[in-house]
């Protein structure tokens, strides 16, 4: 069933990730009628030195 990949800057707490996982799972369940147990969420913590937007490294963007 659904697999959701969430890539975001490193630094979120375990509680923040847990809250986000619950919110994403709920949205999928309510919108698509899929049981909560069928949704998988994968978090990828990415350092700003490994992320660029518009050709600018996130670590350089103040």
Z-matrix of the N, CA and C atoms (Angstrom, degrees):
N
C 1 1.443
C 2 1.524 1 109.14
N 3 1.321 2 119.26 1 -154.16
C 4 1.466 3 119.08 2 -172.68
C 5 1.529 4 113.15 3 -64.67
N 6 1.324 5 114.78 4 137.43
C 7 1.459 6 122.10 5 170.48
C 8 1.521 7 105.80 6 -122.99
N 9 1.313 8 115.95 7 120.37
C 10 1.461 9 121.89 8 -177.43
C 11 1.523 10 108.34 9 -110.75
N 12 1.330 11 116.44 10 123.17
C 13 1.459 12 121.86 11 175.46
C 14 1.522 13 108.78 12 -101.36
N 15 1.322 14 115.66 13 124.25
C 16 1.457 15 121.20 14 179.63
C 17 1.523 16 107.93 15 -116.40
N 18 1.318 17 116.96 16 109.09
C 19 1.460 18 122.02 17 175.71
C 20 1.519 19 107.66 18 -105.61
N 21 1.321 20 115.51 19 126.43
C 22 1.462 21 119.90 20 179.40
C 23 1.517 22 109.17 21 -152.24
N 24 1.331 23 114.76 22 163.55
C 25 1.452 24 119.16 23 179.51
C 26 1.525 25 110.11 24 -54.48
N 27 1.294 26 116.00 25 140.76
C 28 1.459 27 121.53 26 176.46
C 29 1.526 28 109.97 27 -62.74
N 30 1.316 29 115.89 28 152.86
C 31 1.461 30 119.77 29 175.33
C 32 1.521 31 114.34 30 124.58
N 33 1.331 32 117.24 31 -7.85
C 34 1.471 33 118.74 32 177.67
C 35 1.522 34 108.85 33 -74.68
N 36 1.317 35 116.77 34 147.49
C 37 1.464 36 121.06 35 179.17
C 38 1.525 37 110.24 36 -78.49
N 39 1.319 38 115.43 37 164.08
C 40 1.461 39 120.00 38 175.42
C 41 1.525 40 110.41 39 -59.83
N 42 1.330 41 116.96 40 -37.29
C 43 1.466 42 120.42 41 179.56
C 44 1.527 43 111.21 42 -65.67
N 45 1.322 44 117.18 43 -41.12
C 46 1.467 45 120.20 44 177.50
C 47 1.521 46 110.85 45 -62.02
N 48 1.330 47 117.18 46 -41.79
C 49 1.460 48 120.65 47 178.59
C 50 1.525 49 110.94 48 -65.89
N 51 1.313 50 116.51 49 -40.73
C 52 1.458 51 120.63 50 178.13
C 53 1.527 52 110.89 51 -62.03
N 54 1.323 53 116.50 52 -45.51
C 55 1.471 54 120.93 53 178.66
C 56 1.526 55 110.98 54 -61.84
N 57 1.332 56 116.62 55 -41.50
C 58 1.458 57 120.87 56 179.04
C 59 1.523 58 110.91 57 -66.13
N 60 1.323 59 116.93 58 -41.74
C 61 1.469 60 120.59 59 178.36
C 62 1.527 61 110.73 60 -60.13
N 63 1.314 62 116.77 61 -42.41
C 64 1.469 63 120.60 62 178.84
C 65 1.528 64 111.06 63 -64.17
N 66 1.333 65 116.83 64 -42.54
C 67 1.466 66 120.72 65 -179.09
C 68 1.529 67 111.39 66 -66.64
N 69 1.321 68 116.77 67 -42.03
C 70 1.464 69 120.28 68 178.81
C 71 1.525 70 110.35 69 -64.99
N 72 1.320 71 116.25 70 -45.38
C 73 1.466 72 121.00 71 -179.95
C 74 1.520 73 110.54 72 -61.02
N 75 1.321 74 117.26 73 -43.43
C 76 1.462 75 121.39 74 179.44
C 77 1.525 76 110.98 75 -62.59
N 78 1.332 77 116.51 76 -43.22
C 79 1.468 78 120.22 77 -179.81
C 80 1.526 79 111.12 78 -62.16
N 81 1.318 80 116.56 79 -42.40
C 82 1.468 81 119.87 80 178.97
C 83 1.520 82 110.38 81 -65.95
N 84 1.308 83 116.44 82 -44.13
C 85 1.459 84 121.12 83 -179.35
C 86 1.524 85 111.66 84 -61.03
N 87 1.327 86 116.03 85 -47.58
C 88 1.467 87 120.34 86 -177.51
C 89 1.526 88 112.24 87 -71.50
N 90 1.302 89 117.74 88 -34.47
C 91 1.463 90 121.67 89 -175.80
C 92 1.525 91 112.41 90 -83.05
N 93 1.335 92 116.04 91 -43.38
C 94 1.460 93 119.99 92 -173.72
C 95 1.525 94 113.70 93 -105.51
N 96 1.339 95 116.46 94 -4.22
C 97 1.450 96 119.46 95 179.42
C 98 1.523 97 113.73 96 68.42
N 99 1.325 98 115.94 97 30.71
C 100 1.462 99 121.47 98 -178.88
C 101 1.534 100 108.28 99 -101.01
N 102 1.323 101 117.32 100 135.32
C 103 1.467 102 119.02 101 179.43
C 104 1.531 103 111.53 102 -61.06
N 105 1.316 104 115.99 103 144.94
C 106 1.466 105 120.85 104 179.54
C 107 1.522 106 111.72 105 -52.32
N 108 1.312 107 117.06 106 -39.99
C 109 1.466 108 121.64 107 -175.49
C 110 1.525 109 113.58 108 -65.85
N 111 1.315 110 117.73 109 -12.42
C 112 1.462 111 121.29 110 -178.16
C 113 1.528 112 112.92 111 -92.61
N 114 1.314 113 117.55 112 -7.61
C 115 1.469 114 121.20 113 -176.45
C 116 1.526 115 110.58 114 -96.25
N 117 1.326 116 115.58 115 129.33
C 118 1.465 117 122.62 116 175.87
C 119 1.521 118 108.20 117 -112.63
N 120 1.323 119 115.81 118 135.10
C 121 1.466 120 121.02 119 178.70
C 122 1.529 121 108.15 120 -124.32
N 123 1.325 122 115.63 121 130.41
C 124 1.457 123 121.95 122 179.47
C 125 1.524 124 108.18 123 -116.99
N 126 1.316 125 115.93 124 121.87
C 127 1.463 126 120.68 125 177.26
C 128 1.517 127 109.74 126 -96.95
N 129 1.318 128 115.86 127 135.00
C 130 1.459 129 122.19 128 175.25
C 131 1.521 130 107.50 129 -122.40
N 132 1.319 131 115.79 130 113.09
C 133 1.460 132 120.67 131 176.41
C 134 1.519 133 107.89 132 -86.26
N 135 1.309 134 116.20 133 121.23
C 136 1.462 135 121.28 134 -176.77
C 137 1.532 136 108.53 135 -117.64
N 138 1.311 137 115.23 136 127.33
C 139 1.465 138 119.70 137 177.08
C 140 1.534 139 109.03 138 -69.96
N 141 1.313 140 116.04 139 148.97
C 142 1.467 141 120.35 140 -179.41
C 143 1.521 142 112.51 141 -61.84
N 144 1.314 143 116.90 142 -22.91
C 145 1.466 144 120.36 143 177.48
C 146 1.522 145 111.76 144 -73.99
N 147 1.316 146 117.48 145 -8.39
C 148 1.464 147 122.97 146 -179.13
C 149 1.527 148 112.04 147 -112.35
N 150 1.325 149 118.80 148 12.40
C 151 1.463 150 122.98 149 -172.97
C 152 1.526 151 109.01 150 -133.27
N 153 1.313 152 116.29 151 133.00
C 154 1.474 153 120.61 152 176.49
C 155 1.531 154 109.19 153 -132.15
N 156 1.310 155 115.71 154 143.88
C 157 1.464 156 122.61 155 175.84
C 158 1.514 157 106.98 156 -130.31
N 159 1.313 158 116.53 157 124.29
C 160 1.458 159 120.75 158 179.47
C 161 1.512 160 113.46 159 61.68
N 162 1.317 161 116.17 160 30.38
C 163 1.459 162 120.44 161 178.93
C 164 1.511 163 114.01 162 81.38
N 165 1.318 164 117.75 163 4.18
C 166 1.459 165 121.40 164 179.84
C 167 1.528 166 108.57 165 -113.14
N 168 1.304 167 115.96 166 127.26
C 169 1.456 168 119.67 167 178.16
C 170 1.513 169 109.59 168 -65.86
N 171 1.310 170 115.93 169 136.94
C 172 1.468 171 120.14 170 -179.57
C 173 1.513 172 111.88 171 -60.22
N 174 1.322 173 116.12 172 -31.19
C 175 1.459 174 120.32 173 179.22
C 176 1.527 175 112.08 174 -68.11
N 177 1.338 176 117.65 175 -19.82
C 178 1.466 177 122.38 176 179.36
C 179 1.528 178 111.58 177 -91.33
N 180 1.323 179 115.92 178 -23.28
C 181 1.461 180 120.96 179 -177.54
C 182 1.521 181 109.61 180 -80.04
N 183 1.283 182 116.37 181 113.87
C 184 1.457 183 120.86 182 -177.83
C 185 1.474 184 107.99 183 -90.95
